[in-house]
Amino acid sequence: MFWPLCEAGEAVAAARESLAGSAYRGSWLEAAPRERRDALLLMTAASGRGGLLRGRGVGTLRRRFFFKAIRAWFNFLQTLINVF
């Protein structure tokens, strides 16, 4: 269950980065002031931390966190094996 959550978090983060890049590459400089403001708000919101999948006490659920958690779990198991 943990891996799919981290993969979903990775997909959400990638989509947000893509959205900000697409808005930036658009013709927002030639747009009307209202559309320009909306594009700037979209770029700013997409580069923030809101909307990402997070776990209480663990941070953002992404692939990097998954591998860090798995590594910590195996280190814990290795310690138990060495103790007993």
GUROZA-653242 format. One record per residue (C-alpha): residue in one letter; x, y, z. Coordinates in steps of 0.2 Angstrom, whole numbers, m for minus. Example, Ala and Ser with C-alpha at 12.3 -4.5 7.8 and 13.67 -1.06 7.14 Angstrom:
<recs>
+-------+-------+-------+-------+
| kolse |  east | north |    up |
+-------+-------+-------+-------+
|     A |    62 |   m22 |    39 |
|     S |    68 |    m5 |    36 |
+-------+-------+-------+-------+
</recs>
This chain:
<recs>
+-------+-------+-------+-------+
| kolse |  east | north |    up |
+-------+-------+-------+-------+
|     M |     0 |     0 |     0 |
|     F |    15 |    12 |     3 |
|     W |    22 |    10 |   m14 |
|     P |     7 |    15 |   m24 |
|     L |     5 |    30 |   m13 |
|     C |    22 |    36 |   m16 |
|     E |    20 |    33 |   m35 |
|     A |     4 |    43 |   m34 |
|     G |    13 |    57 |   m25 |
|     E |    27 |    56 |   m38 |
|     A |    14 |    58 |   m52 |
|     V |     5 |    72 |   m44 |
|     A |    22 |    81 |   m42 |
|     A |    27 |    78 |   m60 |
|     A |    10 |    84 |   m66 |
|     R |    12 |   100 |   m56 |
|     E |    29 |   104 |   m63 |
|     S |    23 |   101 |   m81 |
|     L |     8 |   112 |   m78 |
|     A |    19 |   126 |   m72 |
|     G |    31 |   124 |   m87 |
|     S |    17 |   124 |   m99 |
|     A |    10 |   140 |   m92 |
|     Y |    26 |   148 |   m93 |
|     R |    30 |   143 |  m111 |
|     G |    12 |   149 |  m116 |
|     S |     9 |   166 |  m123 |
|     W |     4 |   174 |  m106 |
|     L |    15 |   190 |  m109 |
|     E |     4 |   195 |  m124 |
|     A |   m13 |   190 |  m115 |
|     A |   m25 |   202 |  m107 |
|     P |   m20 |   208 |   m89 |
|     R |   m33 |   196 |   m81 |
|     E |   m27 |   181 |   m91 |
|     R |    m9 |   186 |   m87 |
|     R |   m13 |   187 |   m68 |
|     D |   m21 |   170 |   m69 |
|     A |    m6 |   162 |   m78 |
|     L |     6 |   170 |   m65 |
|     L |    m5 |   163 |   m51 |
|     L |    m5 |   146 |   m59 |
|     M |    14 |   146 |   m61 |
|     T |    16 |   151 |   m43 |
|     A |     4 |   139 |   m35 |
|     A |    11 |   125 |   m45 |
|     S |    28 |   128 |   m39 |
|     G |    23 |   128 |   m20 |
|     R |    21 |   113 |    m8 |
|     G |     2 |   113 |    m8 |
|     G |    m7 |    99 |   m16 |
|     L |     7 |    86 |   m14 |
|     L |     3 |    70 |    m5 |
|     R |    10 |    71 |    12 |
|     G |    10 |    59 |    27 |
|     R |     9 |    66 |    45 |
|     G |    26 |    66 |    52 |
|     V |    35 |    59 |    37 |
|     G |    34 |    73 |    24 |
|     T |    30 |    72 |     5 |
|     L |    26 |    55 |    m1 |
|     R |    37 |    53 |   m16 |
|     R |    49 |    39 |   m23 |
|     R |    64 |    47 |   m14 |
|     F |    55 |    45 |     2 |
|     F |    50 |    27 |    m2 |
|     F |    67 |    22 |    m5 |
|     K |    73 |    31 |    11 |
|     A |    60 |    22 |    21 |
|     I |    64 |     5 |    14 |
|     R |    83 |     8 |    17 |
|     A |    79 |    12 |    35 |
|     W |    68 |    m3 |    37 |
|     F |    81 |   m15 |    30 |
|     N |    94 |    m7 |    42 |
|     F |    83 |   m10 |    56 |
|     L |    80 |   m28 |    51 |
|     Q |    99 |   m30 |    49 |
|     T |   102 |   m23 |    66 |
|     L |    89 |   m36 |    74 |
|     I |    98 |   m50 |    64 |
|     N |   115 |   m45 |    71 |
|     V |   108 |   m43 |    89 |
|     F |   100 |   m60 |    89 |
+-------+-------+-------+-------+
</recs>
